[in-house]
Amino acid sequence: MLIVFTDAKHRKIPFCQYKGLPELCKMKTISLSLKEATPSLFTNLGLGAGQILLWGGSYFILSVLSKPIMAETGWTYQMVYGALSFSMVISGLVLPFVGRMIQSLRRNHMLRYTGLVMAAGLLIMGSAHNYRMFMLAWAITGIAMGMGLYDALFASIGKYFGKSTRNMIVKVTLISSLAPTISWLITSYLLENMGWRNTCFIYAGILALGILPLHFFVFPQVSAPADESSKSKEVTATGPEPKLFLLLICSFTMGAVLTTGVIINLIDILTGKDHTMAASLVIISFLGPSQAGVRLLELIMPPATPLKMSVLSALSMLAGLVLLMVSNNLAIPGVILFGMGNGMRSVVRGTLPLSLFGESGYAVLIGKLGRWPLIAQAVTPVIAGFIMQKFSNMCFLGVFLIIAVINVFVSVIIYGTVKKTQQGVHSSQQIKQTI
């Protein structure tokens, strides 16, 4: 759904032309054979399965392998998870470059070769006998994360599938919401039978053999030459009117901080509020289904606009934190609301920029918008852990509650900014017609 205005001659004008973003609208449109096609069930399932494998080989793999790695090497918790944070910083730094490459190249080299790059990182990790080598492995994995996780995927879908982008993002994120469960099962089975080093080697083989052919068939070569203009000049959303772009960065960054900080520390939050470990695990089990459930509702119910979803997501996460803070008896609905908000957030980060700025330059914008949220995610565990250790669970929840309140205000400002612009345009049209 692209936000457009209609002028006095009934011509549709993209939002970006009214917000000082003319370069976005001047970019040449690439004629793609897939733009008008409805993505097949295989396409959606394939992209979802690819995301499950890629998330499992990067973001989630240490959840299973960290303890045996620490036990064998003697590295501390901070050293092991510090490598993951380092890789997330790397992925944030490479994202703008990845976005430009997706926009300009005829073949989707970024997603196609993600599996090979991530496999190289896992091979080095499995061979690492010193910490430098371990960090090198995660640096390479960070590059792969920037090349192939959600931001790069959304950028690719926007370029190759055009009008079907929003529906595809909902379906693919619904499937990939199973990533923690499926990847943990695979990794745990391999660890139990093979040891952590062989687990890295086998998972590397799965990625190397699976991701390349999958993305090769899903993203064939486009029928028109690459857009040379996107090579020669970078699309910027911070021209004469940077306000909306900066607001989006703030909203996406705060959403990433909230998700990372709360989910990573959720067990500590619950046990610190006198829940038993068994009860905490039961409560946490509602998180995944609530994230997937809200995406399923998005498919079967009349869809809300991305603008409305962004506000609903922020409100839902805020409400979940309030319930977690207020009473132990409200922990389950609190986790459900927070999970629903996070589920909507994953969709909004792909659909909202598309609705505001359109398909032209979408891949470049996604790359620029994804940088700071990823960097923030990388440092959040360190800051959140410091607050939890030095102060208390209630202090932690209080800090994140403030962030959630600010996130709601920013989302409302974004909503109001777009609506105000729409009303101003319609008013000017009526004046012209009257004259």
C-alpha angles and dihedrals in degrees: 000000000000117000105234137167127216118225128211091278091052093251116149112238121191118238091244091069090062095046102056095264102120094145090066090056095044094058115113115254114235113226105231126184089215096053096089096032124102109237113246126237088252091056094053094042091046095051091045092050090048091053091050090055094044096047089045092053094050125014098029104033097086090057086074103026102041097086097050090044091053092044094054101037102033091230115148127245089253092053095050097044091038086067090056091050089049090053091052091053089051091050091051092050094051096044098088090052090048091051092052092049093050090049096048107035124085092217123049096241092161098064095031095059098035091097093054093049093047090046089055089053092051092047090054091045092052090050096045115122095162133045096245090060090047091053091048089054091054093045088058090044089052090056089051091050090054090048099049119014127093101302094051090041093052090047091052094047090050092052099043104034104033111180094024093058099102095048091046093051091054093048096044094047089048090056095041091052083082089064097102094048098043097039092047090051092050094044094045092051092049092046093051093051104029110024125244098284094052089044088060091048095048094045088049089055091050091052095044093050099036111040101050098056091039094056092037091065097037094050108036122179113288119247096233130059119268119274103261093190091069089056095051099045131023118235109240130194092191099077125116091330111038097155099096094044092050091048090053091051090050093048095047092045094051091046090053092049092049094048096046097043097046100040095046092050099035095109091050091047093053098042089046088058090057099266114142118242091251092051091046091054091050091051092048090051088073092062099077097044091048091053092048094040096059090051090051090051088052089060099046100037130061102282121246117225116263088247092058092042091055091056093043090050093053092046092048093052091047092050091049092053092048091053092047090051098043105051143358088224090063096051096105096051087042092056091044093052092045091049091049090051091050091047090055091045092059090056096042094054087065102033103041097061089046092052092048102041107020131225099302109095091358094133092052092049093049089053092051094044093050098055102079097039090056094047089048090050089053095056097036097083091054095049093040092049090051091052092047094049100040099039128011146282091261091053089050092050090046093054093047091045089059090050089050092051091050089048090055091051092049092049091050091049090052090050092048093046093055094042092048090052091050092051092048092052093048091049092052090049091054091050092051092048090050092051 
